[in-house]
Amino acid sequence: MKFPKGELARRHLTQADPRLAEIIDEVGPIRIDLDPNETVFESLATSIVYQQLHGKAAAAILERFKTLLGNSPFPTPEQVLSQPEESLRSTGLSRNKILSMKDLSQKILDGTLPQRSDAEKLSDAALLEVLVQVRGIGPWTAQMFLIFTLGRTDVLPIGDFGVRRGFAAVFGKKKMPSPEQLQAAAEKWRPYRSAASWYLWQALELERFKKIKFVDT
């Protein structure tokens, strides 16, 4: 499933921000594919596995995790809770990630976290408030869930290093913006700040920006 309102977002951002419009023209349409069948548990459990790891290493751990618990399309919260820590450690998960995974499983089962159909009815703010109750799920992970699982169109991850670095590159800044500066600059992008963030991530893949060094604020 394609990201919602992608073409509307392109047109709005192009008109609202000439500098960003240059990147949009170069990068092309938004390429975010959503899986409408992915559950809240699957999305967040995968995020926990991938935290602070390179993609290949995380993918290998995720496959071992799925194989350990039956190699079904994805393990269930019940299966995670039934496994002793030693067994889960054999997949390569750290102790902290195991604690996060078990807390996530428990909060799915006790109803602290909504099922996907219910999550889709909640506001961004309400979802963020609920998601960060899970051990190991901070604002950034919750925002990634809103964008890449639910397809929310107006999420701005102001603490994201890539978005801040992309902003500095696109707008010719020597220093990366502070989260507060990024928040203020992004007002013109509403209600499509998710798309703007995606284009800033993509800008960093353009050859002319790859070797630029920036000073963090």
Rosetta constraint file for C-alpha pairs under 8 A:
AtomPair CA 1 CA 33 HARMONIC 5.53 0.50
AtomPair CA 1 CA 34 HARMONIC 4.98 0.50
AtomPair CA 1 CA 35 HARMONIC 6.23 0.50
AtomPair CA 1 CA 36 HARMONIC 6.98 0.50
AtomPair CA 2 CA 6 HARMONIC 7.94 0.50
AtomPair CA 2 CA 31 HARMONIC 7.66 0.50
AtomPair CA 2 CA 32 HARMONIC 6.35 0.50
AtomPair CA 2 CA 33 HARMONIC 5.01 0.50
AtomPair CA 2 CA 34 HARMONIC 6.08 0.50
AtomPair CA 3 CA 30 HARMONIC 7.42 0.50
AtomPair CA 3 CA 31 HARMONIC 7.56 0.50
AtomPair CA 3 CA 32 HARMONIC 5.56 0.50
AtomPair CA 3 CA 33 HARMONIC 6.09 0.50
AtomPair CA 3 CA 34 HARMONIC 6.45 0.50
AtomPair CA 3 CA 151 HARMONIC 5.90 0.50
AtomPair CA 4 CA 151 HARMONIC 6.49 0.50
AtomPair CA 4 CA 152 HARMONIC 7.93 0.50
AtomPair CA 4 CA 153 HARMONIC 7.28 0.50
AtomPair CA 5 CA 9 HARMONIC 6.02 0.50
AtomPair CA 5 CA 153 HARMONIC 7.70 0.50
AtomPair CA 6 CA 10 HARMONIC 6.30 0.50
AtomPair CA 6 CA 29 HARMONIC 7.31 0.50
AtomPair CA 6 CA 30 HARMONIC 6.13 0.50
AtomPair CA 6 CA 195 HARMONIC 7.46 0.50
AtomPair CA 7 CA 11 HARMONIC 6.32 0.50
AtomPair CA 7 CA 29 HARMONIC 7.35 0.50
AtomPair CA 8 CA 12 HARMONIC 6.12 0.50
AtomPair CA 9 CA 13 HARMONIC 6.00 0.50
AtomPair CA 9 CA 192 HARMONIC 5.60 0.50
AtomPair CA 9 CA 195 HARMONIC 6.51 0.50
AtomPair CA 10 CA 14 HARMONIC 5.96 0.50
AtomPair CA 10 CA 24 HARMONIC 7.11 0.50
AtomPair CA 10 CA 29 HARMONIC 7.43 0.50
AtomPair CA 10 CA 195 HARMONIC 7.75 0.50
AtomPair CA 11 CA 15 HARMONIC 6.26 0.50
AtomPair CA 12 CA 16 HARMONIC 5.98 0.50
AtomPair CA 12 CA 189 HARMONIC 7.68 0.50
AtomPair CA 12 CA 192 HARMONIC 7.87 0.50
AtomPair CA 13 CA 17 HARMONIC 5.76 0.50
AtomPair CA 13 CA 20 HARMONIC 7.11 0.50
AtomPair CA 13 CA 21 HARMONIC 6.61 0.50
AtomPair CA 13 CA 189 HARMONIC 6.03 0.50
AtomPair CA 13 CA 192 HARMONIC 7.57 0.50
AtomPair CA 13 CA 196 HARMONIC 7.22 0.50
AtomPair CA 14 CA 18 HARMONIC 6.12 0.50
AtomPair CA 14 CA 20 HARMONIC 6.72 0.50
AtomPair CA 14 CA 21 HARMONIC 4.31 0.50
AtomPair CA 14 CA 22 HARMONIC 7.99 0.50
AtomPair CA 14 CA 24 HARMONIC 7.20 0.50
AtomPair CA 15 CA 21 HARMONIC 7.39 0.50
AtomPair CA 16 CA 188 HARMONIC 6.26 0.50
AtomPair CA 16 CA 189 HARMONIC 6.82 0.50
AtomPair CA 17 CA 21 HARMONIC 6.04 0.50
AtomPair CA 17 CA 188 HARMONIC 7.44 0.50
AtomPair CA 17 CA 189 HARMONIC 7.72 0.50
AtomPair CA 18 CA 22 HARMONIC 6.65 0.50
AtomPair CA 19 CA 23 HARMONIC 7.26 0.50
AtomPair CA 19 CA 170 HARMONIC 7.04 0.50
AtomPair CA 19 CA 171 HARMONIC 6.89 0.50
AtomPair CA 20 CA 24 HARMONIC 6.28 0.50
AtomPair CA 20 CA 170 HARMONIC 7.04 0.50
AtomPair CA 20 CA 196 HARMONIC 7.98 0.50
AtomPair CA 20 CA 199 HARMONIC 7.99 0.50
AtomPair CA 21 CA 25 HARMONIC 6.10 0.50
AtomPair CA 22 CA 26 HARMONIC 6.34 0.50
AtomPair CA 23 CA 27 HARMONIC 5.93 0.50
AtomPair CA 23 CA 170 HARMONIC 7.73 0.50
AtomPair CA 23 CA 199 HARMONIC 7.02 0.50
AtomPair CA 23 CA 203 HARMONIC 6.59 0.50
AtomPair CA 24 CA 28 HARMONIC 5.65 0.50
AtomPair CA 24 CA 29 HARMONIC 7.53 0.50
AtomPair CA 24 CA 199 HARMONIC 6.67 0.50
AtomPair CA 27 CA 199 HARMONIC 7.56 0.50
AtomPair CA 27 CA 202 HARMONIC 7.17 0.50
AtomPair CA 27 CA 203 HARMONIC 7.73 0.50
AtomPair CA 30 CA 195 HARMONIC 7.25 0.50
AtomPair CA 30 CA 198 HARMONIC 7.71 0.50
AtomPair CA 30 CA 199 HARMONIC 7.87 0.50
AtomPair CA 32 CA 148 HARMONIC 7.24 0.50
AtomPair CA 33 CA 148 HARMONIC 7.83 0.50
AtomPair CA 34 CA 148 HARMONIC 6.44 0.50
AtomPair CA 34 CA 149 HARMONIC 6.05 0.50
AtomPair CA 34 CA 150 HARMONIC 7.47 0.50
AtomPair CA 34 CA 151 HARMONIC 6.94 0.50
AtomPair CA 35 CA 149 HARMONIC 6.93 0.50
AtomPair CA 36 CA 149 HARMONIC 7.82 0.50
AtomPair CA 38 CA 42 HARMONIC 6.26 0.50
AtomPair CA 38 CA 43 HARMONIC 6.59 0.50
AtomPair CA 38 CA 149 HARMONIC 7.39 0.50
AtomPair CA 39 CA 43 HARMONIC 6.23 0.50
AtomPair CA 39 CA 115 HARMONIC 7.19 0.50
AtomPair CA 39 CA 116 HARMONIC 5.82 0.50
AtomPair CA 40 CA 44 HARMONIC 6.15 0.50
AtomPair CA 40 CA 114 HARMONIC 7.66 0.50
AtomPair CA 40 CA 115 HARMONIC 6.29 0.50
AtomPair CA 40 CA 116 HARMONIC 5.64 0.50
AtomPair CA 41 CA 45 HARMONIC 5.76 0.50
AtomPair CA 41 CA 77 HARMONIC 7.52 0.50
AtomPair CA 41 CA 104 HARMONIC 7.40 0.50
AtomPair CA 41 CA 105 HARMONIC 7.34 0.50
AtomPair CA 41 CA 108 HARMONIC 7.02 0.50
AtomPair CA 42 CA 46 HARMONIC 6.04 0.50
AtomPair CA 42 CA 74 HARMONIC 6.85 0.50
AtomPair CA 43 CA 47 HARMONIC 6.29 0.50
AtomPair CA 43 CA 145 HARMONIC 7.06 0.50
AtomPair CA 43 CA 149 HARMONIC 6.98 0.50
AtomPair CA 44 CA 48 HARMONIC 6.22 0.50
AtomPair CA 44 CA 104 HARMONIC 7.90 0.50
AtomPair CA 44 CA 145 HARMONIC 7.30 0.50
AtomPair CA 45 CA 49 HARMONIC 6.42 0.50
AtomPair CA 45 CA 101 HARMONIC 6.34 0.50
AtomPair CA 45 CA 104 HARMONIC 7.49 0.50
AtomPair CA 46 CA 50 HARMONIC 6.30 0.50
AtomPair CA 46 CA 62 HARMONIC 7.23 0.50
AtomPair CA 47 CA 51 HARMONIC 6.16 0.50
AtomPair CA 47 CA 141 HARMONIC 7.03 0.50
AtomPair CA 48 CA 97 HARMONIC 6.47 0.50
AtomPair CA 48 CA 100 HARMONIC 7.33 0.50
AtomPair CA 48 CA 101 HARMONIC 7.15 0.50
AtomPair CA 48 CA 136 HARMONIC 7.19 0.50
AtomPair CA 48 CA 137 HARMONIC 7.57 0.50
AtomPair CA 49 CA 58 HARMONIC 6.13 0.50
AtomPair CA 49 CA 61 HARMONIC 7.29 0.50
AtomPair CA 49 CA 62 HARMONIC 6.54 0.50
AtomPair CA 49 CA 93 HARMONIC 7.18 0.50
AtomPair CA 49 CA 97 HARMONIC 7.01 0.50
AtomPair CA 50 CA 54 HARMONIC 7.46 0.50
AtomPair CA 50 CA 55 HARMONIC 7.05 0.50
AtomPair CA 50 CA 58 HARMONIC 5.06 0.50
AtomPair CA 50 CA 59 HARMONIC 7.60 0.50
AtomPair CA 53 CA 57 HARMONIC 6.49 0.50
AtomPair CA 53 CA 58 HARMONIC 5.81 0.50
AtomPair CA 54 CA 58 HARMONIC 6.20 0.50
AtomPair CA 55 CA 59 HARMONIC 6.01 0.50
AtomPair CA 56 CA 60 HARMONIC 6.25 0.50
AtomPair CA 57 CA 61 HARMONIC 6.42 0.50
AtomPair CA 58 CA 62 HARMONIC 6.12 0.50
AtomPair CA 59 CA 63 HARMONIC 6.24 0.50
AtomPair CA 60 CA 64 HARMONIC 6.35 0.50
AtomPair CA 61 CA 65 HARMONIC 6.06 0.50
AtomPair CA 61 CA 91 HARMONIC 5.68 0.50
AtomPair CA 61 CA 92 HARMONIC 5.71 0.50
AtomPair CA 61 CA 93 HARMONIC 6.97 0.50
AtomPair CA 62 CA 66 HARMONIC 6.20 0.50
AtomPair CA 62 CA 91 HARMONIC 7.86 0.50
AtomPair CA 63 CA 67 HARMONIC 6.09 0.50
AtomPair CA 64 CA 68 HARMONIC 5.98 0.50
AtomPair CA 64 CA 91 HARMONIC 5.24 0.50
AtomPair CA 65 CA 69 HARMONIC 6.45 0.50
AtomPair CA 65 CA 88 HARMONIC 7.22 0.50
AtomPair CA 65 CA 91 HARMONIC 5.57 0.50
AtomPair CA 66 CA 70 HARMONIC 6.42 0.50
AtomPair CA 66 CA 71 HARMONIC 4.81 0.50
AtomPair CA 66 CA 72 HARMONIC 6.89 0.50
AtomPair CA 66 CA 73 HARMONIC 7.82 0.50
AtomPair CA 66 CA 74 HARMONIC 6.17 0.50
AtomPair CA 66 CA 75 HARMONIC 6.07 0.50
AtomPair CA 67 CA 71 HARMONIC 4.08 0.50
AtomPair CA 67 CA 72 HARMONIC 7.69 0.50
AtomPair CA 68 CA 91 HARMONIC 7.66 0.50
AtomPair CA 69 CA 75 HARMONIC 5.91 0.50
AtomPair CA 69 CA 79 HARMONIC 6.53 0.50
AtomPair CA 69 CA 80 HARMONIC 7.58 0.50
AtomPair CA 70 CA 75 HARMONIC 7.18 0.50
AtomPair CA 71 CA 75 HARMONIC 7.41 0.50
AtomPair CA 75 CA 79 HARMONIC 6.29 0.50
AtomPair CA 75 CA 80 HARMONIC 7.12 0.50
AtomPair CA 76 CA 80 HARMONIC 6.52 0.50
AtomPair CA 76 CA 105 HARMONIC 7.96 0.50
AtomPair CA 77 CA 81 HARMONIC 6.27 0.50
AtomPair CA 77 CA 102 HARMONIC 7.79 0.50
AtomPair CA 77 CA 104 HARMONIC 7.88 0.50
AtomPair CA 77 CA 105 HARMONIC 4.39 0.50
AtomPair CA 77 CA 106 HARMONIC 7.09 0.50
AtomPair CA 77 CA 108 HARMONIC 7.19 0.50
AtomPair CA 77 CA 109 HARMONIC 7.07 0.50
AtomPair CA 78 CA 82 HARMONIC 6.22 0.50
AtomPair CA 78 CA 105 HARMONIC 7.08 0.50
AtomPair CA 78 CA 109 HARMONIC 7.97 0.50
AtomPair CA 79 CA 83 HARMONIC 6.53 0.50
AtomPair CA 80 CA 101 HARMONIC 7.46 0.50
AtomPair CA 80 CA 102 HARMONIC 6.45 0.50
AtomPair CA 80 CA 105 HARMONIC 6.86 0.50
AtomPair CA 81 CA 102 HARMONIC 5.85 0.50
AtomPair CA 81 CA 105 HARMONIC 6.78 0.50
AtomPair CA 81 CA 106 HARMONIC 7.52 0.50
AtomPair CA 83 CA 87 HARMONIC 6.40 0.50
AtomPair CA 83 CA 88 HARMONIC 6.75 0.50
AtomPair CA 84 CA 88 HARMONIC 6.65 0.50
AtomPair CA 85 CA 89 HARMONIC 6.05 0.50
AtomPair CA 85 CA 95 HARMONIC 7.72 0.50
AtomPair CA 85 CA 98 HARMONIC 6.99 0.50
AtomPair CA 86 CA 90 HARMONIC 6.53 0.50
AtomPair CA 87 CA 91 HARMONIC 7.47 0.50
AtomPair CA 88 CA 92 HARMONIC 7.50 0.50
AtomPair CA 88 CA 93 HARMONIC 6.52 0.50
AtomPair CA 88 CA 98 HARMONIC 6.98 0.50
AtomPair CA 89 CA 93 HARMONIC 5.14 0.50
AtomPair CA 89 CA 94 HARMONIC 6.40 0.50
AtomPair CA 89 CA 95 HARMONIC 7.08 0.50
AtomPair CA 89 CA 98 HARMONIC 7.59 0.50
AtomPair CA 93 CA 97 HARMONIC 6.01 0.50
AtomPair CA 93 CA 98 HARMONIC 6.30 0.50
AtomPair CA 94 CA 98 HARMONIC 6.23 0.50
AtomPair CA 95 CA 99 HARMONIC 6.26 0.50
AtomPair CA 96 CA 100 HARMONIC 6.22 0.50
AtomPair CA 96 CA 136 HARMONIC 7.97 0.50
AtomPair CA 97 CA 101 HARMONIC 5.97 0.50
AtomPair CA 97 CA 136 HARMONIC 7.39 0.50
AtomPair CA 98 CA 102 HARMONIC 6.12 0.50
AtomPair CA 99 CA 103 HARMONIC 6.08 0.50
AtomPair CA 99 CA 135 HARMONIC 7.45 0.50
AtomPair CA 100 CA 104 HARMONIC 6.03 0.50
AtomPair CA 100 CA 134 HARMONIC 7.02 0.50
AtomPair CA 100 CA 135 HARMONIC 4.94 0.50
AtomPair CA 100 CA 136 HARMONIC 5.46 0.50
AtomPair CA 100 CA 137 HARMONIC 7.94 0.50
AtomPair CA 101 CA 105 HARMONIC 6.17 0.50
AtomPair CA 102 CA 106 HARMONIC 6.15 0.50
AtomPair CA 103 CA 107 HARMONIC 6.14 0.50
AtomPair CA 103 CA 134 HARMONIC 6.28 0.50
AtomPair CA 103 CA 135 HARMONIC 6.26 0.50
AtomPair CA 104 CA 108 HARMONIC 6.17 0.50
AtomPair CA 104 CA 134 HARMONIC 5.77 0.50
AtomPair CA 104 CA 135 HARMONIC 7.24 0.50
AtomPair CA 105 CA 109 HARMONIC 6.30 0.50
AtomPair CA 106 CA 110 HARMONIC 6.07 0.50
AtomPair CA 107 CA 111 HARMONIC 6.00 0.50
AtomPair CA 107 CA 112 HARMONIC 4.91 0.50
AtomPair CA 107 CA 113 HARMONIC 5.74 0.50
AtomPair CA 107 CA 134 HARMONIC 7.38 0.50
AtomPair CA 108 CA 112 HARMONIC 6.18 0.50
AtomPair CA 108 CA 113 HARMONIC 5.15 0.50
AtomPair CA 108 CA 114 HARMONIC 7.09 0.50
AtomPair CA 108 CA 115 HARMONIC 7.73 0.50
AtomPair CA 112 CA 130 HARMONIC 7.44 0.50
AtomPair CA 113 CA 130 HARMONIC 6.60 0.50
AtomPair CA 113 CA 131 HARMONIC 6.94 0.50
AtomPair CA 114 CA 118 HARMONIC 5.65 0.50
AtomPair CA 114 CA 119 HARMONIC 5.49 0.50
AtomPair CA 115 CA 119 HARMONIC 6.04 0.50
AtomPair CA 116 CA 120 HARMONIC 6.14 0.50
AtomPair CA 117 CA 121 HARMONIC 7.10 0.50
AtomPair CA 118 CA 122 HARMONIC 6.90 0.50
AtomPair CA 119 CA 127 HARMONIC 6.98 0.50
AtomPair CA 120 CA 150 HARMONIC 6.87 0.50
AtomPair CA 122 CA 126 HARMONIC 6.12 0.50
AtomPair CA 122 CA 127 HARMONIC 6.19 0.50
AtomPair CA 123 CA 127 HARMONIC 6.19 0.50
AtomPair CA 124 CA 128 HARMONIC 6.15 0.50
AtomPair CA 124 CA 146 HARMONIC 7.28 0.50
AtomPair CA 124 CA 152 HARMONIC 7.79 0.50
AtomPair CA 124 CA 155 HARMONIC 7.99 0.50
AtomPair CA 125 CA 129 HARMONIC 6.25 0.50
AtomPair CA 126 CA 130 HARMONIC 6.44 0.50
AtomPair CA 127 CA 131 HARMONIC 6.00 0.50
AtomPair CA 128 CA 132 HARMONIC 6.19 0.50
AtomPair CA 128 CA 139 HARMONIC 6.87 0.50
AtomPair CA 128 CA 142 HARMONIC 5.94 0.50
AtomPair CA 128 CA 143 HARMONIC 7.31 0.50
AtomPair CA 129 CA 133 HARMONIC 7.13 0.50
AtomPair CA 130 CA 134 HARMONIC 7.96 0.50
AtomPair CA 131 CA 137 HARMONIC 6.72 0.50
AtomPair CA 131 CA 138 HARMONIC 7.85 0.50
AtomPair CA 131 CA 142 HARMONIC 6.11 0.50
AtomPair CA 132 CA 136 HARMONIC 7.91 0.50
AtomPair CA 132 CA 137 HARMONIC 5.17 0.50
AtomPair CA 132 CA 138 HARMONIC 5.21 0.50
AtomPair CA 132 CA 139 HARMONIC 6.41 0.50
AtomPair CA 132 CA 142 HARMONIC 6.84 0.50
AtomPair CA 133 CA 137 HARMONIC 7.28 0.50
AtomPair CA 137 CA 141 HARMONIC 5.82 0.50
AtomPair CA 137 CA 142 HARMONIC 6.59 0.50
AtomPair CA 138 CA 142 HARMONIC 6.26 0.50
AtomPair CA 139 CA 143 HARMONIC 6.05 0.50
AtomPair CA 140 CA 144 HARMONIC 6.26 0.50
AtomPair CA 140 CA 157 HARMONIC 6.43 0.50
AtomPair CA 140 CA 159 HARMONIC 7.22 0.50
AtomPair CA 140 CA 160 HARMONIC 7.13 0.50
AtomPair CA 141 CA 145 HARMONIC 6.32 0.50
AtomPair CA 142 CA 146 HARMONIC 6.40 0.50
AtomPair CA 143 CA 147 HARMONIC 6.32 0.50
AtomPair CA 143 CA 155 HARMONIC 6.78 0.50
AtomPair CA 143 CA 156 HARMONIC 7.81 0.50
AtomPair CA 143 CA 157 HARMONIC 6.44 0.50
AtomPair CA 144 CA 148 HARMONIC 5.76 0.50
AtomPair CA 144 CA 149 HARMONIC 7.59 0.50
AtomPair CA 145 CA 149 HARMONIC 5.09 0.50
AtomPair CA 145 CA 150 HARMONIC 6.63 0.50
AtomPair CA 146 CA 150 HARMONIC 5.09 0.50
AtomPair CA 146 CA 151 HARMONIC 6.13 0.50
AtomPair CA 146 CA 152 HARMONIC 5.44 0.50
AtomPair CA 146 CA 155 HARMONIC 7.38 0.50
AtomPair CA 147 CA 151 HARMONIC 4.66 0.50
AtomPair CA 147 CA 152 HARMONIC 5.03 0.50
AtomPair CA 147 CA 153 HARMONIC 6.93 0.50
AtomPair CA 147 CA 155 HARMONIC 6.81 0.50
AtomPair CA 147 CA 194 HARMONIC 6.60 0.50
AtomPair CA 148 CA 152 HARMONIC 7.92 0.50
AtomPair CA 152 CA 194 HARMONIC 7.19 0.50
AtomPair CA 153 CA 191 HARMONIC 6.83 0.50
AtomPair CA 153 CA 192 HARMONIC 5.23 0.50
AtomPair CA 153 CA 193 HARMONIC 6.57 0.50
AtomPair CA 153 CA 194 HARMONIC 5.09 0.50
AtomPair CA 153 CA 195 HARMONIC 6.77 0.50
AtomPair CA 154 CA 190 HARMONIC 6.47 0.50
AtomPair CA 154 CA 191 HARMONIC 5.08 0.50
AtomPair CA 154 CA 192 HARMONIC 4.69 0.50
AtomPair CA 154 CA 193 HARMONIC 4.54 0.50
AtomPair CA 154 CA 194 HARMONIC 4.98 0.50
AtomPair CA 154 CA 195 HARMONIC 7.71 0.50
AtomPair CA 155 CA 192 HARMONIC 7.63 0.50
AtomPair CA 155 CA 193 HARMONIC 5.50 0.50
AtomPair CA 155 CA 194 HARMONIC 4.75 0.50
AtomPair CA 156 CA 183 HARMONIC 7.71 0.50
AtomPair CA 156 CA 193 HARMONIC 5.49 0.50
AtomPair CA 156 CA 194 HARMONIC 5.87 0.50
AtomPair CA 156 CA 197 HARMONIC 6.57 0.50
AtomPair CA 157 CA 163 HARMONIC 7.42 0.50
AtomPair CA 157 CA 197 HARMONIC 7.60 0.50
AtomPair CA 158 CA 163 HARMONIC 7.37 0.50
AtomPair CA 158 CA 164 HARMONIC 7.27 0.50
AtomPair CA 158 CA 179 HARMONIC 4.84 0.50
AtomPair CA 158 CA 180 HARMONIC 7.58 0.50
AtomPair CA 158 CA 182 HARMONIC 6.34 0.50
AtomPair CA 158 CA 183 HARMONIC 6.44 0.50
AtomPair CA 159 CA 164 HARMONIC 7.51 0.50
AtomPair CA 159 CA 179 HARMONIC 5.71 0.50
AtomPair CA 160 CA 164 HARMONIC 6.31 0.50
AtomPair CA 161 CA 165 HARMONIC 5.97 0.50
AtomPair CA 162 CA 166 HARMONIC 5.83 0.50
AtomPair CA 162 CA 200 HARMONIC 7.50 0.50
AtomPair CA 162 CA 201 HARMONIC 5.80 0.50
AtomPair CA 162 CA 204 HARMONIC 7.78 0.50
AtomPair CA 163 CA 167 HARMONIC 6.08 0.50
AtomPair CA 163 CA 197 HARMONIC 5.89 0.50
AtomPair CA 163 CA 198 HARMONIC 7.91 0.50
AtomPair CA 163 CA 200 HARMONIC 5.55 0.50
AtomPair CA 163 CA 201 HARMONIC 5.72 0.50
AtomPair CA 164 CA 168 HARMONIC 6.35 0.50
AtomPair CA 164 CA 176 HARMONIC 5.72 0.50
AtomPair CA 164 CA 177 HARMONIC 6.00 0.50
AtomPair CA 164 CA 178 HARMONIC 7.70 0.50
AtomPair CA 164 CA 179 HARMONIC 7.78 0.50
AtomPair CA 164 CA 182 HARMONIC 7.15 0.50
AtomPair CA 165 CA 169 HARMONIC 6.23 0.50
AtomPair CA 165 CA 176 HARMONIC 5.68 0.50
AtomPair CA 165 CA 177 HARMONIC 7.95 0.50
AtomPair CA 165 CA 204 HARMONIC 7.81 0.50
AtomPair CA 165 CA 214 HARMONIC 7.30 0.50
AtomPair CA 166 CA 170 HARMONIC 6.06 0.50
AtomPair CA 166 CA 200 HARMONIC 4.59 0.50
AtomPair CA 166 CA 201 HARMONIC 5.88 0.50
AtomPair CA 166 CA 202 HARMONIC 7.92 0.50
AtomPair CA 166 CA 203 HARMONIC 6.01 0.50
AtomPair CA 166 CA 204 HARMONIC 5.77 0.50
AtomPair CA 167 CA 171 HARMONIC 5.94 0.50
AtomPair CA 167 CA 173 HARMONIC 7.95 0.50
AtomPair CA 167 CA 176 HARMONIC 7.32 0.50
AtomPair CA 167 CA 177 HARMONIC 7.57 0.50
AtomPair CA 167 CA 182 HARMONIC 7.98 0.50
AtomPair CA 167 CA 200 HARMONIC 6.05 0.50
AtomPair CA 168 CA 172 HARMONIC 5.72 0.50
AtomPair CA 168 CA 173 HARMONIC 4.60 0.50
AtomPair CA 168 CA 174 HARMONIC 6.79 0.50
AtomPair CA 168 CA 175 HARMONIC 6.57 0.50
AtomPair CA 168 CA 176 HARMONIC 5.19 0.50
AtomPair CA 168 CA 177 HARMONIC 6.82 0.50
AtomPair CA 168 CA 214 HARMONIC 7.62 0.50
AtomPair CA 169 CA 173 HARMONIC 6.38 0.50
AtomPair CA 169 CA 203 HARMONIC 7.74 0.50
AtomPair CA 169 CA 204 HARMONIC 7.61 0.50
AtomPair CA 169 CA 209 HARMONIC 6.31 0.50
AtomPair CA 169 CA 212 HARMONIC 7.64 0.50
AtomPair CA 170 CA 200 HARMONIC 7.51 0.50
AtomPair CA 170 CA 203 HARMONIC 7.15 0.50
AtomPair CA 174 CA 214 HARMONIC 5.69 0.50
AtomPair CA 174 CA 215 HARMONIC 6.47 0.50
AtomPair CA 175 CA 214 HARMONIC 5.47 0.50
AtomPair CA 175 CA 215 HARMONIC 4.58 0.50
AtomPair CA 175 CA 216 HARMONIC 5.73 0.50
AtomPair CA 175 CA 217 HARMONIC 6.29 0.50
AtomPair CA 176 CA 214 HARMONIC 6.30 0.50
AtomPair CA 176 CA 215 HARMONIC 6.08 0.50
AtomPair CA 176 CA 216 HARMONIC 5.16 0.50
AtomPair CA 176 CA 217 HARMONIC 6.09 0.50
AtomPair CA 177 CA 181 HARMONIC 5.51 0.50
AtomPair CA 177 CA 182 HARMONIC 5.75 0.50
AtomPair CA 177 CA 216 HARMONIC 7.54 0.50
AtomPair CA 177 CA 217 HARMONIC 6.54 0.50
AtomPair CA 178 CA 182 HARMONIC 6.20 0.50
AtomPair CA 178 CA 217 HARMONIC 5.96 0.50
AtomPair CA 179 CA 183 HARMONIC 6.09 0.50
AtomPair CA 180 CA 184 HARMONIC 6.34 0.50
AtomPair CA 181 CA 185 HARMONIC 6.18 0.50
AtomPair CA 182 CA 186 HARMONIC 6.02 0.50
AtomPair CA 183 CA 187 HARMONIC 6.82 0.50
AtomPair CA 186 CA 190 HARMONIC 7.17 0.50
AtomPair CA 186 CA 193 HARMONIC 7.05 0.50
AtomPair CA 189 CA 193 HARMONIC 5.38 0.50
AtomPair CA 189 CA 196 HARMONIC 6.80 0.50
AtomPair CA 192 CA 196 HARMONIC 6.50 0.50
AtomPair CA 193 CA 197 HARMONIC 6.03 0.50
AtomPair CA 194 CA 198 HARMONIC 6.29 0.50
AtomPair CA 195 CA 199 HARMONIC 6.31 0.50
AtomPair CA 196 CA 200 HARMONIC 6.32 0.50
AtomPair CA 197 CA 201 HARMONIC 6.32 0.50
AtomPair CA 198 CA 202 HARMONIC 6.25 0.50
AtomPair CA 199 CA 203 HARMONIC 6.07 0.50
AtomPair CA 200 CA 204 HARMONIC 6.92 0.50
AtomPair CA 201 CA 205 HARMONIC 7.53 0.50
AtomPair CA 202 CA 206 HARMONIC 7.22 0.50
AtomPair CA 203 CA 209 HARMONIC 7.18 0.50
AtomPair CA 204 CA 209 HARMONIC 5.72 0.50
AtomPair CA 204 CA 210 HARMONIC 5.90 0.50
AtomPair CA 205 CA 209 HARMONIC 7.20 0.50
AtomPair CA 205 CA 210 HARMONIC 6.39 0.50
AtomPair CA 206 CA 210 HARMONIC 6.43 0.50
AtomPair CA 207 CA 211 HARMONIC 7.91 0.50
